[in-house]
Amino acid sequence: MKMTMNAVPLATGSKAEPSSLRSRAWIASAWRRYQLALLGVAVVLATPAAHAFVYETDLELFSTGDFNGDGNTDIVIVEKARGRARIGYRVSSEFFNWANWRATGVRDVTGMAVGKLTDGKHDSFGFVSKDANMISTMDAENPNIPEDPTKINTAVLGPSTVVAIDIGGAGNTPLQDLYVGSIYNNEPENRITLFRTGSATPAQLSEQPAVGPEAQGNRVSLKTGGPEFVATLVSGETSTLRIEKLDSGKPEEVLSIGGVPPDASYLIGNFRGQPTKEFVFYVSGESNLHVSVIEETGGKYQASPLKSITLERAPRQLVVLDGEKKSQLVGVFGDQEPAELMSFDGANPPTSTLKLAGATNRFLNAAIALPDAIVLFSTFTNNPVRPVSHYQVHSLKDGTFVPTTFGSLASLDDRDDSTVPEIYKRIVANQVEKTQADMKSYTNMLPGTEVTYEMVAIPGGEFTMGSPDAEKGRKPDEGPQHKVKISPFWMGKYEITWDMYLLFMYPDDELKARETHATPEEVNSLSDAVTRPSKPYVDMSFGMGKSGYPAIAMTQHGANKFCHWLSAKTGHFYRLPTEAEWEYACRAGTTTAYSFGDDEDKLPEYAWFFDNSNSKYQKVGKKKPNPWGLYDMHGNVTEWVLDQYDPEYYQTLAALGLATDPWNRATQPYPHSARGGSWDDDPQALRSAARRGSDRSWKMTDPQLPKGIWYHTDATFIGFRIVRPLAVPSAEEMTKYWISGVEKD
């Protein structure tokens, strides 16, 4: 078979020319479509975008748009509670590429808008949350790399709905703008605020009273090819659907439909096949539809009184499937019933034309209808508080919809890598040290508290890692000795204490500290977005002491997330040391078994261990430091490092001749490396070269059910200290340090 490949223009982004990332994303998408075509799979190119109507369930918001600018209709699902958006980028008639969830910048989402807010070539989002008084916008042009949401600084309080709509008047641009309905605590209680897009942050245009509290904002056309208006439901004893135009730059009523049942949702479609449309209202779980027909006379719109129509079954959700001439309804019903495609003329009860059977039909929750596909969303369990987890595509083939692709949606599990780009920006902006000569030891106060910590400047250099064959207590995993080159960094003078770790582990304590130690809100919001431990059921110090004592019993993942959180709080990049960095700092230029020499009899001067610890850890910094001023490198608590423990790893390093900043990155949950020995160990385990690997038994009595990923309730000997490298890594590398990908075990 002979094939001809023609040159095609690359899709451009918001800038004059596409970035390399945008180009690669477009090429990858095009190549995937090309491969599918070779396999005989029908490929959708430039499918007309379904109208970006926002559908709502108790837990989620659903809509469509062209988010990457390739001309195809994509899908977005936003979990309201945590503000996590999952986007399905369409790559063919049957396939969606579901990207990892990305943060919207808003929690407890009450409204979502989809439109051309930042670039005329692709759709973007607007989000609001009345409880947090928050408005944000977000691009999703790149399926692989999340872009930071833009938070709109405004005096708007209690925003409850948002619509992307072109607003006329001075300064109008080809982009769509933002209409925001808000609820205030003072007069006037309800307000409408307009924002102009086109700049880095949307600018507030005006504010005026609203007739009542607004919800379910959408951009609608009342007739085919007609102008677009704002539609909102205004609540009262009964609700009113209010339609407004913004041609003049301020809201003007076009029409209103009263008598809408409380708690109703609404749809709009061409169900009669006429130029003007019909609004349909329904209450989830009830069997009545309420229809209002729109007519136009002399350029003025009128809405007929609501007409009630009884359905045979009560729908859980209704969505509109727009056709070339008429619209149809798609109904999602009970848990064990198939969805249905229904013909509807706006006057008589809908009639079922097709049952949408498929793998997801047991616990269906919602649907989205595209011009050539219906996508059903479900869960595997009938749990009313669980967001959708699976999808089933029904593709249009030979005039009917047939089940095709079935699969899982992107997980909503805590991932918090979305915070890394903003943390990276802060770290780069705060970095003043450029060379090793600029490095000085320092004491820092944890923002929002009175807790301080000290960091010691460690010069870069070369050393011999591992122990010689003749060293007392030596084990095979400590050899062969090999040369290692280490770049400069700062290291914690002491092991991390409970004074700091409890603020990470108990957010309520940190919030209380903020009441008397104000910190910038952007710092608080960024650090609060980092995932923290679940509250433990037991005292994690096990009665051995807290203030001034080393924190213990966290997993390596817990220690990594502490570093993530501390970096967000301080604007410095902190992480665990690598094994090589730890041993380099512990030796502090020495080549003996301990940093003070080979004489075990001197160990009590420098370390807490089995012979002198009284069977518990002790306060940090009470023994002599090593030559570089680091305390408790030998004993007190064993310290987590970054590396996967491999007893033969040194053979790999020795073969390199001179290894530079080696890190044996983890690929499995066990074992991870730990160094330094503890209060419960014999002297040989405290040597500079001594190594230890974690194992599953360290967390066997974890009281969390199921077993948590945070705590080692048996490992009362494990703690950690932090490092800050002089060279700031990329945001991508930061993510690898803080989120290993193998921690959930």
Number of C-alpha atoms within 10 A of each C-alpha: 2 3 5 5 6 5 6 6 5 15 18 19 20 13 8 7 12 15 13 9 12 21 17 14 19 21 14 12 19 16 12 15 21 15 13 16 14 10 9 8 15 14 18 19 16 12 19 15 15 21 18 21 23 23 23 21 16 10 16 21 20 22 23 25 26 28 29 26 22 23 19 22 27 26 24 20 23 26 24 23 14 15 23 24 23 22 26 22 26 24 21 21 23 22 21 20 16 20 19 20 24 25 22 28 26 26 20 18 29 24 27 30 29 30 27 25 29 24 21 15 20 23 25 24 24 28 29 30 27 23 15 14 17 24 30 20 26 23 22 23 24 20 20 12 15 19 18 19 22 17 18 17 13 14 10 21 20 23 30 26 30 33 29 28 25 27 28 17 13 9 11 15 14 13 19 26 27 26 27 28 32 27 23 15 9 7 9 13 14 21 23 24 23 25 20 23 27 18 9 9 16 22 17 17 17 12 16 14 14 18 14 20 22 27 22 24 27 28 25 21 19 23 19 14 9 11 12 19 26 24 24 25 27 22 19 13 9 13 21 20 22 20 24 19 21 20 15 11 17 19 21 14 12 16 17 17 18 17 14 25 17 16 13 19 20 22 19 21 27 27 26 18 17 15 16 20 24 24 22 24 24 25 21 18 13 14 15 20 22 22 24 22 22 19 18 13 7 5 7 9 15 16 18 13 14 18 15 17 16 14 15 11 13 19 21 21 23 26 23 23 23 20 15 8 12 18 21 23 22 27 23 27 23 18 17 12 15 21 29 19 24 19 19 18 16 24 15 12 17 19 15 15 12 16 16 24 17 19 17 24 24 18 23 27 24 26 25 24 22 23 17 21 21 22 21 28 24 25 21 14 13 14 10 11 8 14 20 26 18 20 24 24 28 24 22 18 13 7 8 12 18 19 19 17 17 19 16 14 22 17 15 17 9 11 15 17 21 21 24 23 18 15 25 23 13 19 18 15 11 12 14 10 12 10 10 16 8 10 18 12 13 13 12 11 12 15 20 20 19 13 12 12 17 14 21 21 23 27 17 16 13 15 21 19 26 25 25 18 14 7 14 12 14 20 18 11 19 20 20 19 18 20 16 22 19 19 16 19 21 23 26 23 26 25 28 23 21 20 18 22 18 16 19 24 18 15 15 11 12 17 16 13 16 16 11 11 12 12 14 9 9 11 17 17 14 18 21 17 16 21 17 19 18 13 11 16 9 10 9 21 17 13 8 15 16 19 13 17 21 28 27 29 23 24 24 29 23 22 27 24 23 27 24 28 23 22 22 28 22 19 18 21 25 27 25 25 26 22 25 26 26 26 23 24 27 27 25 21 16 18 19 17 24 25 22 20 13 15 10 14 8 12 23 16 12 22 29 31 27 18 14 13 18 12 14 20 25 24 19 20 18 13 18 16 21 21 15 17 18 22 23 28 31 30 31 34 32 30 29 30 27 27 22 23 22 16 16 13 15 18 15 12 20 17 11 13 11 16 18 16 13 16 16 17 15 20 14 14 18 16 17 23 24 27 29 28 30 29 26 23 21 14 22 18 23 28 30 28 31 21 24 20 16 20 13 11 12 17 22 14 13 20 15 15 6 7 14 17 19 25 26 25 24 15 19 23 22 27 26 27 25 25 23 23 18 22 15 16 14 13 16 12 12 20 20 13 20 24 17 18 15 12 17 12 12
